[in-house]
């Protein structure tokens, strides 16, 4: 039975406080969980290829006049009668880049998708800050931000309120070009580190963009966020649909058969993206906004080897 013509508008809970009174307690809980899961593993994965002074031996090089005698390997000297210096691997801060989708397609859903993505960004950022990593939040849409004032770069647990304030003031809207943003970021002269893409991934070129990040030596992790209304729409009849990014309308007639085809196509698209990430050794987790965001973070830590 056909429904009367209507406009599909996002129904959401965007008036709900983004970071409630107990939000910091939730972040600290996640930090405790992360410490238990990652204990003894994180530093081992953060060694740079630079040679410096630390406790982990890396290599030898011949002694040169003026070198520090403390680093001479006397065991090698007694065996070879030649002076060699011991070189050690130097540990560095981990650079975490949170590439946060702020396009019109995330300005949707119940629970509200943009709230959900920003809470995930806050949790990931807090884990980095608590571990003294360097956390960068970069909003992405049609292009990358043009000035440093439109991005955030912080280090240290005491900067958590700057992180939350920055996320609170972000707004979603407009078209997206995820491929352009990620490829531009990949080609930048930023220090290599972990690139976390928080997005609904509505871009046909997203896999090529993720490959660009990999080829430029970034560690890549994708958090693929969808709303229940996108995964399982409950619409029937004659409808006038509004494109959240372009503002264009489209007249459609939705039937049970068409909805079944949509769900199949949507599911195949999600699975194909996941399979690409698994094959390419890109971290991947898919989540719906009706799941507690903290459960997604714990799953990332336990099953998806995030930050390991």
C-alpha positions in Angstrom: 0.0 0.0 0.0 1.6 3.3 -1.1 2.4 5.9 1.4 1.7 9.6 0.8 4.6 11.6 -0.7 7.0 12.8 2.0 10.4 14.2 2.6 12.9 11.9 4.4 14.6 14.0 7.0 17.2 12.7 9.5 15.7 11.9 12.9 18.4 12.3 15.6 19.3 13.1 19.1 21.7 15.9 18.3 20.4 18.0 21.2 21.8 15.4 23.7 25.0 16.6 25.4 28.0 15.3 23.5 30.1 14.7 26.6 28.0 14.0 29.7 29.0 14.2 33.3 30.3 10.6 33.4 32.2 10.8 30.1 35.6 11.3 31.7 35.0 8.3 34.0 34.3 6.3 30.9 37.5 7.4 29.3 39.5 6.5 32.4 37.9 3.1 32.4 39.0 2.6 28.8 42.5 3.7 29.7 42.7 1.1 32.4 41.4 -1.6 30.1 44.0 -0.5 27.4 46.8 -0.7 29.9 45.9 -4.2 30.9 45.6 -5.4 27.3 48.6 -3.6 25.9 51.0 -4.0 28.9 54.5 -4.8 27.7 53.6 -4.5 24.0 53.3 -0.8 23.2 56.9 0.3 23.6 58.2 -2.6 21.6 56.2 -1.5 18.6 57.2 2.2 18.7 60.9 2.0 18.1 62.1 4.2 15.3 64.7 3.3 12.7 66.9 6.1 14.1 69.9 5.2 16.1 70.3 6.8 19.5 70.8 5.9 23.1 68.4 3.4 24.8 68.5 -0.1 26.2 67.8 -2.0 23.0 70.9 -2.9 20.9 70.6 -2.3 17.1 73.9 -2.5 15.3 77.7 -1.7 15.3 79.7 0.9 13.4 83.4 1.5 13.3 84.8 3.9 15.9 85.7 7.4 14.7 87.9 9.9 16.6 85.8 11.9 19.0 83.2 9.1 19.6 82.1 8.4 23.2 84.3 5.7 24.7 81.4 4.5 26.8 79.8 2.9 23.8 82.8 0.9 22.6 82.0 -2.8 22.4 85.1 -4.2 24.2 84.1 -7.8 23.6 84.3 -7.2 19.8 87.7 -5.4 20.3 89.2 -8.3 22.2 88.1 -10.7 19.4 89.0 -8.5 16.4 91.5 -5.9 17.6 89.2 -3.3 16.1 87.1 -0.6 17.8 83.4 -0.7 17.2 80.6 1.4 18.8 77.3 -0.2 19.9 74.2 1.5 18.4 70.8 1.4 20.1 67.3 1.8 18.8 65.8 5.1 19.8 62.2 5.1 21.1 59.9 7.8 19.8 56.5 9.2 20.6 53.7 7.6 18.5 52.0 10.1 16.3 48.2 9.5 16.2 46.3 11.2 13.4 42.5 11.1 13.9 40.9 11.8 10.5 37.4 12.7 11.4 34.6 12.7 8.8 32.6 15.9 9.2 30.6 15.8 6.0 26.8 16.0 5.6 26.3 12.2 5.6 27.4 12.0 9.3 24.8 14.6 10.2 22.2 11.9 10.4 20.6 9.1 12.4 19.3 8.0 15.7 21.5 7.7 17.7 23.2 10.7 16.1 26.1 9.6 13.9 28.2 12.7 14.4 27.9 12.5 18.2 29.0 8.9 18.0 32.0 9.6 15.8 33.2 12.5 18.0 32.9 10.3 21.1 35.0 7.6 19.4 37.5 10.4 18.5 37.6 11.5 22.1 38.2 8.0 23.4 41.0 7.3 20.9 42.6 10.7 21.6 42.4 10.2 25.3 44.2 6.8 25.1 46.9 8.5 23.1 47.2 11.4 25.5 47.4 9.1 28.5 50.3 7.3 26.9 52.1 10.6 26.1 51.6 10.2 22.4 51.1 13.1 20.1 47.5 13.3 19.0 46.3 15.2 16.0 42.6 15.7 15.1 42.0 16.6 11.5 38.4 17.2 10.4 37.8 16.1 6.8 35.0 16.8 4.3 35.4 18.1 0.8 39.1 19.0 1.5 41.6 19.1 4.4 41.6 22.1 6.7 43.5 25.1 5.3 45.0 26.4 8.5 46.4 25.0 11.7 43.6 26.7 13.7 41.1 24.3 12.1 43.1 21.3 13.4 44.2 20.1 16.8 47.7 18.9 17.9 48.1 18.0 21.6 50.3 15.9 23.8 49.8 14.9 27.5 46.9 13.7 29.6 46.3 17.3 30.8 45.2 18.3 27.3 42.1 16.2 27.4 39.8 19.2 27.9 41.3 20.9 24.9 40.5 17.8 22.9 36.9 17.7 24.1 36.4 21.4 23.5 37.7 21.1 20.0 35.4 18.2 19.2 32.4 19.9 20.7 32.9 22.9 18.4 33.0 20.9 15.2 30.1 21.0 12.9 29.0 18.5 10.2 27.7 19.4 6.8 28.5 19.8 3.1 29.8 17.3 0.5 32.6 14.9 1.1 35.6 13.8 -0.9 37.2 11.2 1.3 39.5 10.0 -1.5 40.9 13.5 -2.1 41.4 14.2 1.7 43.2 10.9 2.5 45.4 11.1 -0.6 46.3 14.7 0.2 47.1 13.8 3.8 49.2 10.7 2.6 51.3 13.0 0.4 52.0 15.5 3.1 55.3 15.9 4.9 53.8 14.9 8.3 55.8 12.6 10.5 54.6 9.0 9.9 52.4 7.3 12.5 49.0 5.9 13.0 46.2 7.2 10.8 42.8 6.5 12.2 39.9 7.1 9.7 36.6 7.7 11.4 33.9 7.8 8.7 30.9 6.2 7.2 33.1 5.7 4.1 30.6 6.8 1.5 33.1 7.3 -1.2 33.7 4.8 -4.1 37.4 5.6 -4.1 38.1 4.9 -0.4 40.1 1.8 -1.0 42.5 3.6 -3.2 42.9 6.3 -0.7 43.6 3.8 2.1 46.3 2.3 -0.1 47.8 5.7 -0.6 48.2 6.0 3.2 49.8 2.5 3.3 52.2 3.2 0.5 53.3 6.4 2.3 54.2 4.3 5.4 51.3 5.2 7.7 49.8 2.5 9.9 46.1 2.7 9.0 43.0 1.9 11.0 39.4 2.4 9.7 36.5 2.8 12.0 33.5 2.3 9.7 30.4 3.8 11.4 26.9 3.4 10.2 23.4 4.1 11.6 20.6 1.6 12.0 18.5 3.6 9.6 21.1 3.1 6.9 21.6 -0.6 7.5 18.0 -1.5 7.8 15.7 1.3 6.5 12.0 0.9 7.2 10.5 3.0 4.5 7.8 2.1 2.0 5.8 3.9 -0.6 6.3 7.1 -2.6 9.0 9.2 -1.0 11.0 12.4 -1.7 14.5 11.7 -0.5 17.0 14.5 0.4 20.7 14.0 -0.2 22.3 15.1 3.0 25.5 16.4 1.2 24.3 18.0 -2.0 20.8 19.1 -0.9 19.2 17.5 -3.9 15.9 15.7 -3.9 14.9 12.5 -5.6 11.5 11.0 -6.0 11.4 7.3 -5.4 8.9 4.5 -4.8 10.1 1.9 -2.3 8.7 -1.6 -2.3 9.6 -4.6 -0.2 11.5 -6.1 -3.0 13.5 -2.9 -3.5 14.3 -2.7 0.2 15.6 -6.3 0.1 17.9 -5.5 -2.8 19.1 -2.4 -1.0 19.9 -4.4 2.2 21.8 -7.0 0.1 23.8 -4.3 -1.7 24.6 -2.4 1.4 25.7 -5.6 3.2 27.9 -6.6 0.2 29.5 -3.1 0.2 30.3 -3.3 3.9 31.8 -6.8 3.5 33.8 -5.8 0.5 35.4 -2.9 2.4 36.2 -5.2 5.3 37.7 -7.8 3.1 39.9 -5.2 1.4 41.1 -4.0 4.8 41.9 -7.6 6.0 43.7 -8.4 2.8 45.7 -5.1 2.9 46.6 -5.4 6.6 44.6 -2.3 7.4 42.9 -2.3 10.8 39.1 -2.3 10.5 36.1 -2.3 12.7 32.5 -1.7 11.7 30.1 -0.3 14.3 26.5 0.9 14.5 25.5 3.9 16.5 23.1 1.8 18.6 26.1 0.1 20.1 27.8 1.7 23.2 30.9 3.4 21.8 33.1 2.1 24.7 32.3 -1.4 23.6 33.7 -0.6 20.2 36.9 0.7 21.7 37.4 -2.4 23.8 36.8 -4.6 20.7 39.4 -2.6 18.8 41.9 -3.1 21.6 41.2 -6.8 22.2 40.4 -8.2 18.7 41.6 -5.7 16.2 45.1 -5.1 17.6 44.6 -1.4 17.8 47.7 0.5 19.1 49.7 -2.7 19.3 
